[in-house]
Amino acid sequence: MLDEHLVFVDLETTGATATHDRITEVGIVEVHRGRLIREWSTLVNPGMSIPPAIQALTGISNDMVALAPTFADIQRELFERLEGKLFAAHNARFDYGFLKNEFLRCGVTFNARVLCTVKLSRKLYPQHARHNLDALIELHGITCAARHRALGDAKALWLLAQQWTAERGPVLVKSAVELLVKTQTVPVGLPDFAFNDIPETPGVYLFYGDNDVVLYVGKSINIRARVMSHFSGDHRVNKDMQIAREIKRIDWKQTAGELGALLLESRLVKQLAPVHNRQLRRNSQLCAWQWVDGGTDGSASPPRLVTAGDIDPARFGELYGLFRSRATALEALREIAASHGLCNILLGLEKRSAAGAGPCFAHQIKRCRGACVGLESPEQHALRLREALASMRTLPWPFKGRIAIRESAPDEGTDGTGRPTELHVLDRWCYLGTARSEAELHDICSANRAHEAPVFDVDTYKILKRFIAKPPRGASIVKLAA
């Protein structure tokens, strides 16, 4: 057991029903090869009141969680702390079920190999009648300084694991764990050794079906763990069940870090159009509102809808919103008009009457302040439109020219091998390519100087906005010569 890379996890919650109640605290003790790596805990704002009985049991009050982060705030960091590790908890179905449901509410699928320490205790000590945590603490003489608090209980599990290994021996404990842990089953269409060579590094993986049809493209900071999670035997997602039936081959591409994996996944999904990928769609219907403020003279024209081919990242200061379809763009502008009392005629959403005068329909139902009939000046209407559109304004390219984001892997990966540094070359929110050497960097820059400006991609824009705003550890921005 202790030669595994595992996390002892404990949660405090508002109740016992994973689909209704919420998490109030998370505690994690991470252990690798029998050595304590780190401890981590946080209170969580559940978005609901904690029942008095639960407050009395845990000592966690509504006031304590009022300013705590929500689960959505911590889900990214928490997923990274759990991914690829053996998930050990006391009555694990409870903790695992709560986490799966909380992640699902955030649109994230979480799967892990799970070890229930209640079941492990029963297997190692079948002569004992009670295996709840209080009984085990007393039975094995374990000290728990903060009972019914997440980190305190997680620490108690770590102490129990050490005690059990000392009392029963590592061989017996390991054998019991292997029998209890739900192992990943290899789908019938794959050979038994299909997972053996998959690296535990960042990158992209590809699932292929009959006739080498691409079924799915995914990414992860740990390719091996993510691939195996698709076939855990706990198919909560219908897509994974379908993939398990259809898969015939697995391929993967390693990257230096998460940014490279995100960019590569986005490009491959659009290029290969996998059967089971739905999120990263093509840009064919992408559109945005373009509007140039006329300033104080009221000379601004109505916003103009520009489509994918006409979206120029160099003019992002004039673009508002990036929409997947014309219909969603029109609906967004109508909602802005309604909520700010703007005129549909001046916005170009409604034509003037044949006589060339008269109010818009919104003014007739008292939802327009009357710019169409002279009750509001064009200058004032333009000012309010600028304020209404401000939250939708696309971010101008914050550099004078091309840059590269340098992403460096740790000196030694979890697979024991060094991984290269990558330079992701970018220009006005467009991804030009990834270089792993000076020669590749020169080729990418030369090729893009000789061709037309690259086509803008909304998914790449969203990925880069986050990374440029806060480059993660191991990444830095490099300005390139024009």
C-alpha atoms as one frame of an Amber mdcrd trajectory, in Angstrom:
protein
   0.000   0.000   0.000   2.630   2.528   1.048   4.668   2.047  -2.124   1.759
   3.634  -4.025   1.393   7.326  -4.843  -1.781   7.948  -2.879  -3.856  10.610
  -1.179  -5.704  10.128   2.096  -8.826  12.271   1.706 -11.484  13.390   4.142
 -14.426  15.731   3.627 -16.810  17.558   5.902 -20.227  18.218   4.409 -23.620
  19.753   5.144 -25.263  16.314   5.163 -25.138  12.776   3.846 -26.680  13.097
   0.356 -24.100  13.741  -2.349 -26.643  14.962  -4.910 -28.145  17.525  -2.536
 -25.680  18.405   0.236 -22.397  20.223  -0.270 -18.783  20.042   0.905 -17.681
  22.413   3.686 -14.056  21.299   4.097 -11.457  19.223   2.240  -8.359  17.665
   3.799  -5.640  15.782   1.880  -2.509  13.970   3.006  -0.348  12.990   0.020
   2.049  10.059   0.384   4.512   8.651  -2.150   6.479   5.444  -1.589   5.817
   5.535   2.121   6.935   9.134   2.570   4.731  12.084   3.470   4.846  14.562
   0.565   2.461  17.313   1.659  -0.706  18.147   3.547  -3.422  20.457   2.256
  -6.815  21.599   3.481  -9.350  24.324   2.890 -12.754  25.358   4.100 -15.367
  25.509   1.320 -18.382  27.790   1.076 -21.221  25.316   0.413 -23.687  27.908
  -0.812 -26.224  26.678   1.743 -26.720  26.730   5.505 -24.937  24.132   7.632
 -27.466  22.338   9.889 -26.960  22.975  13.647 -26.264  19.279  14.336 -23.480
  19.264  11.731 -22.030  22.480  13.146 -21.968  20.910  16.608 -20.264  17.746
  15.284 -17.574  19.367  13.137 -17.183  22.766  14.775 -17.551  24.361  11.316
 -20.042  27.218  11.476 -21.762  29.264   8.786 -19.590  32.243   9.752 -16.415
  30.212   9.176 -17.322  29.330   5.580 -18.953  32.645   4.651 -15.729  34.047
   3.142 -14.241  30.689   2.113 -13.814  29.812  -1.594 -16.581  27.858  -3.312
 -15.915  24.423  -4.757 -15.845  25.995  -8.225 -13.026  28.255  -7.001 -10.855
  25.329  -5.850 -11.863  22.624  -8.331  -8.905  23.142 -10.678  -6.278  22.972
  -7.894  -8.068  20.103  -6.172  -8.282  18.079  -9.396  -4.525  18.467  -9.908
  -3.849  17.305  -6.338  -5.976  14.178  -6.822  -5.371  13.234 -10.462  -3.444
  10.040 -11.060  -3.196   9.030  -7.400  -4.834   6.234  -5.418  -7.802   7.794
  -3.598  -7.980   6.462  -0.017 -10.783   7.416   2.359 -12.738   5.965   5.264
 -16.092   4.864   3.862 -14.712   5.970   0.502 -18.042   5.748  -1.296 -19.181
   8.804   0.694 -16.153  11.034  -0.009 -15.682   9.866  -3.580 -19.380  10.307
  -4.367 -19.406  13.862  -3.005 -16.328  14.826  -5.010 -17.640  13.286  -8.250
 -20.888  15.219  -7.876 -19.168  18.490  -7.012 -16.796  18.156  -9.976 -19.729
  17.256 -12.237 -21.497  20.486 -11.260 -18.387  22.281 -12.561 -18.486  20.329
 -15.827 -15.499  18.175 -14.850 -15.374  14.379 -14.950 -13.393  13.005 -12.038
 -12.378   9.340 -11.859  -9.836   7.637  -9.620  -8.788   4.279  -8.290 -10.463
   4.089  -4.899  -9.418   2.364  -1.669 -11.873   2.220   1.220  -9.963   2.031
   4.509 -13.042   0.590   6.260 -12.910  -2.405   3.913  -9.140  -2.627   4.296
  -9.456  -2.705   8.084 -12.050  -5.472   7.878  -9.802  -7.523   5.614  -6.713
  -7.050   7.792  -8.518  -7.442  11.137 -11.575  -9.665  10.516 -11.720 -10.524
  14.240 -12.740  -6.985  15.177 -16.440  -6.102  15.269 -16.203  -2.337  14.723
 -14.258  -0.499  12.043 -15.486   3.080  12.282 -12.758   5.684  12.668 -13.312
   6.281  16.393 -13.034   2.552  17.078  -9.860   2.213  14.995  -8.221   5.228
  16.646  -8.850   3.658  20.039  -7.928   0.117  18.966  -4.560   1.086  17.437
  -3.659   3.851  19.880  -3.675   6.564  17.214  -3.790  10.236  18.170  -6.224
  12.467  16.274  -5.830  16.093  17.351  -8.784  17.389  15.286 -11.469  14.713
  15.043 -14.315  15.499  12.603 -12.156  18.064  10.823 -11.041  17.104   7.326
  -7.265  17.333   7.688  -7.310  15.855  11.205  -9.187  12.756  10.011  -7.018
  12.440   6.890  -3.899  12.491   9.105  -5.450   9.754  11.256  -5.839   7.552
   8.154  -2.172   8.055   7.302  -1.170   7.038  10.834  -3.424   3.972  10.638
  -1.871   2.942   7.325   1.592   3.070   8.880   0.397   1.095  11.905  -1.271
  -1.575   9.773   1.874  -1.960   7.655   3.990  -2.388  10.795   1.576  -4.880
  12.405   0.564  -6.967   9.382   3.621  -6.504   7.167   3.893  -4.707   3.801
   3.327  -7.862   1.720  -0.011  -8.734   3.331  -1.198  -5.110   3.263  -0.252
  -4.707  -0.399  -2.069  -7.927  -1.315  -5.212  -6.749   0.508  -5.089  -3.365
  -1.228  -4.749  -4.952  -4.664  -7.847  -7.062  -4.019  -9.870  -4.062  -2.886
  -8.846  -1.410  -5.407 -11.049  -1.237  -8.433  -8.598  -1.797 -11.257  -8.895
  -0.300 -14.723 -10.124  -2.903 -17.179  -8.614  -2.970 -20.644 -11.406  -2.716
 -23.274 -11.891  -5.841 -25.375 -10.665  -4.099 -28.532  -7.231  -3.374 -27.023
  -4.355  -5.729 -26.209  -3.737  -6.520 -22.524  -0.558  -4.390 -22.510  -2.258
  -1.327 -24.050  -1.604   0.928 -21.038   1.951  -0.197 -20.299   3.891   2.382
 -22.312   1.663   5.416 -21.791   3.809   8.078 -20.039   2.874   9.948 -16.861
   3.596  13.316 -18.497   1.560  16.240 -19.869   0.251  15.802 -23.367  -2.578
  14.738 -25.637  -4.010  11.274 -26.196  -6.013   9.944 -29.146  -8.470   7.031
 -29.232  -9.005   5.252 -32.566 -11.771   2.896 -33.662 -12.350   0.654 -36.682
 -10.577   1.766 -39.864  -8.499   4.146 -37.732 -11.404   6.540 -37.277 -10.547
   9.052 -34.549 -13.001   8.568 -31.697 -11.739  11.057 -29.143  -8.910  13.507
 -28.427  -8.161  14.532 -24.847  -5.422  16.206 -22.841  -3.995  15.919 -19.331
  -1.012  16.809 -17.184  -0.729  13.023 -16.647  -1.653  11.186 -19.858  -1.505
   7.706 -18.348  -3.789   8.503 -15.410  -6.314  10.278 -17.612  -6.441   7.512
 -20.220  -6.935   4.843 -17.557  -9.696   6.881 -15.903 -11.817   6.444 -19.056
 -11.884   2.694 -18.393 -12.180   2.558 -14.614 -15.209   0.255 -14.690 -17.280
   3.047 -13.079 -18.800   4.455 -16.266 -20.732   7.464 -14.996 -20.423   9.125
 -18.426 -22.147   7.500 -21.399 -19.377   8.713 -23.723 -16.806   6.564 -21.890
 -19.020   3.504 -22.251 -19.301   4.061 -25.997 -15.555   4.624 -26.368 -14.824
   1.422 -24.418 -16.958  -0.526 -26.905 -15.461   1.070 -30.014 -11.757   1.658
 -29.218  -9.100  -0.293 -31.138  -5.922   1.773 -30.652  -4.413   4.470 -28.394
  -1.815   7.050 -29.401  -0.379  10.026 -27.528   1.803  13.098 -27.990   3.867
  14.423 -25.083   4.247  18.135 -24.321   6.410  20.088 -21.894   3.407  21.284
 -19.916  -0.287  22.068 -19.720  -0.329  24.974 -22.208   1.201  22.840 -24.932
  -1.374  20.135 -24.242  -4.272  22.607 -24.400  -3.098  24.155 -27.673  -2.416
  20.778 -29.264  -5.772  19.367 -28.178  -7.632  22.361 -29.612  -5.808  22.085
 -32.944  -6.226  18.309 -33.273  -9.931  18.362 -32.430 -10.590  20.870 -35.221
  -8.279  19.079 -37.627  -9.490  15.509 -36.993 -13.144  16.111 -35.952 -13.268
  13.148 -33.515 -16.607  11.367 -33.163 -16.997  11.937 -29.407 -15.565  15.470
 -29.032 -18.231  18.146 -28.788 -16.713  21.133 -26.951 -13.941  22.403 -29.219
 -15.892  23.044 -32.401 -14.780  24.657 -35.619 -14.871  28.419 -36.158 -17.095
  28.369 -39.253 -19.972  30.203 -37.520 -17.855  32.319 -35.161 -18.857  35.978
 -35.125 -18.477  39.166 -33.078 -19.934  42.647 -32.883 -17.674  45.368 -34.297
 -18.393  48.916 -33.186 -16.351  52.070 -33.516 -17.395  54.713 -30.998 -17.931
  58.064 -32.724 -16.957  59.954 -29.585 -18.807  63.084 -28.516 -20.197  63.972
 -31.964 -22.588  60.998 -31.993 -21.332  59.813 -35.387 -21.047  56.147 -34.418
 -22.659  53.665 -36.798 -24.673  50.716 -35.448 -22.664  47.677 -34.333 -21.779
  45.447 -37.294 -21.753  41.659 -37.065 -18.499  40.260 -38.451 -17.974  36.573
 -39.118 -14.940  34.327 -38.635 -13.193  35.262 -41.862 -13.502  38.988 -41.126
 -12.429  38.908 -37.481  -9.128  40.764 -37.334  -7.297  40.331 -34.004  -5.474
  43.608 -34.755  -8.811  45.438 -34.249  -9.832  43.709 -31.019 -10.383  47.073
 -29.355 -13.434  47.440 -31.619 -14.809  43.900 -31.148 -17.340  42.867 -28.533
 -18.191  39.291 -27.640 -17.096  36.135 -29.439 -20.132  34.032 -30.333 -20.506
  30.530 -31.728 -23.383  31.529 -34.021 -25.208  34.531 -35.501 -28.288  33.667
 -33.464 -26.475  33.837 -30.112 -24.808  37.135 -31.123 -28.167  38.730 -32.021
 -29.743  37.463 -28.805 -26.884  38.913 -26.729 -27.266  42.365 -28.323 -31.056
  42.276 -27.823 -30.553  41.433 -24.137 -28.143  44.362 -23.758 -30.643  46.687
 -25.448 -33.463  45.544 -23.169 -31.467  45.749 -19.927 -30.008  49.214 -20.689
 -32.991  50.869 -22.402 -31.159  51.175 -25.734 -32.848  51.722 -29.079 -33.161
  48.760 -31.427 -33.272  51.063 -34.454 -29.981  52.769 -33.577 -28.492  49.343
 -32.857 -29.532  48.082 -36.297 -31.766  45.394 -34.808 -34.940  46.981 -36.153
 -35.602  48.909 -39.378 -37.200  52.323 -39.402 -40.715  52.618 -40.721 -41.289
  53.415 -44.384 -41.892  57.043 -43.440 -38.411  57.200 -41.931 -39.569  58.298
 -38.514 -41.338  56.944 -35.492 -40.395  55.047 -32.370 -38.920  51.590 -32.174
 -41.094  48.835 -30.753 -39.148  48.854 -27.453 -39.991  52.550 -26.940 -43.670
  51.787 -27.465 -43.546  49.332 -24.558 -41.389  51.717 -22.491 -38.135  49.765
 -22.777 -36.223  52.331 -24.864 -35.368  55.799 -23.551 -36.385  57.403 -26.832
 -33.239  57.999 -28.891 -35.334  57.016 -31.905 -37.763  59.951 -31.354 -35.334
  62.578 -30.128 -35.873  62.146 -26.375 -32.212  61.173 -26.021 -29.331  62.563
 -28.065 -27.268  60.250 -30.288 -24.216  61.229 -28.201 -25.878  60.122 -24.952
 -27.115  56.892 -26.554 -23.601  56.135 -27.842 -22.155  56.788 -24.379 -24.577
  54.340 -22.760 -23.932  51.776 -25.501 -20.191  52.011 -24.825 -20.799  51.379
 -21.124 -23.157  48.475 -21.859 -20.688  46.806 -24.220 -17.651  47.299 -21.967
 -17.896  43.879 -20.288 -17.991  42.146 -23.700 -14.970  43.938 -25.197 -12.331
  41.564 -26.483  -8.851  42.056 -25.071  -6.415  43.770 -27.465  -3.121  41.974
 -28.045  -0.962  43.268 -25.146   2.340  43.099 -27.059   3.881  45.038 -29.945
   4.477  41.955 -32.034   5.065  38.220 -31.890   5.915  36.511 -28.628   6.619
  32.987 -27.479   5.563  31.374 -24.242   8.435  29.291 -22.983   7.159  26.208
 -21.157   9.717  24.126 -19.317   9.028  20.742 -17.822  10.603  19.788 -14.490
  14.186  18.554 -14.723  12.887  15.069 -14.157   9.361  13.897 -14.878   7.379
  11.285 -13.027   8.530   8.772 -15.612  12.162   9.418 -14.637  13.152  11.101
 -17.901  13.869  14.718 -18.693  11.377  16.524 -20.953  12.176  19.321 -23.386
  11.471  23.025 -23.206   8.903  24.247 -25.747   8.340  27.699 -27.251   4.723
  28.321 -28.278   4.862  31.062 -30.927   1.959  33.532 -30.903   0.895  36.620
 -32.807  -2.239  38.689 -32.034  -3.908  35.804 -30.184  -3.152  33.377 -33.016
  -1.088  30.233 -32.434   1.656  29.884 -35.056   3.331  26.703 -33.857   5.558
  25.115 -31.207   9.339  25.053 -31.446  11.701  22.762 -29.574  14.908  24.158
 -31.088  16.287  27.383 -32.565  15.952  25.911 -36.053  12.264  25.110 -35.526
  11.658  28.600 -34.129  13.280  30.152 -37.209  11.185  27.987 -39.543   7.912
  28.903 -37.792   8.621  32.635 -37.882   9.848  32.541 -41.498   6.844  30.542
 -42.709   4.381  32.925 -41.107   6.116  36.027 -42.513   5.655  34.616 -46.011
   1.955  33.813 -45.681  -1.264  35.593 -44.866  -2.176  36.352 -41.268  -3.231
  33.180 -39.425  -6.926  32.535 -38.879  -8.212  33.542 -35.471  -9.470  30.717
 -33.223 -11.730  31.507 -30.254 -10.617  28.487 -28.200  -6.961  29.472 -28.601
  -7.847  33.035 -27.582  -9.474  31.821 -24.357  -6.543  29.516 -23.544  -3.947
  32.231 -24.147  -5.827  34.946 -22.235  -5.630  32.878 -19.060  -1.984  31.882
 -19.476  -0.704  35.342 -20.437  -2.549  36.971 -17.536  -0.895  34.590 -15.073
   1.891  32.429 -16.488   2.087  29.237 -14.412   5.205  27.947 -12.755   7.694
  26.783 -15.380   6.389  29.198 -18.059   7.630  32.636 -19.144   6.985  35.118
 -21.962   9.685  35.769 -24.568   9.384  38.728 -26.963  10.444  37.868 -30.500
  12.000  40.082 -33.179   9.590  41.402 -35.806
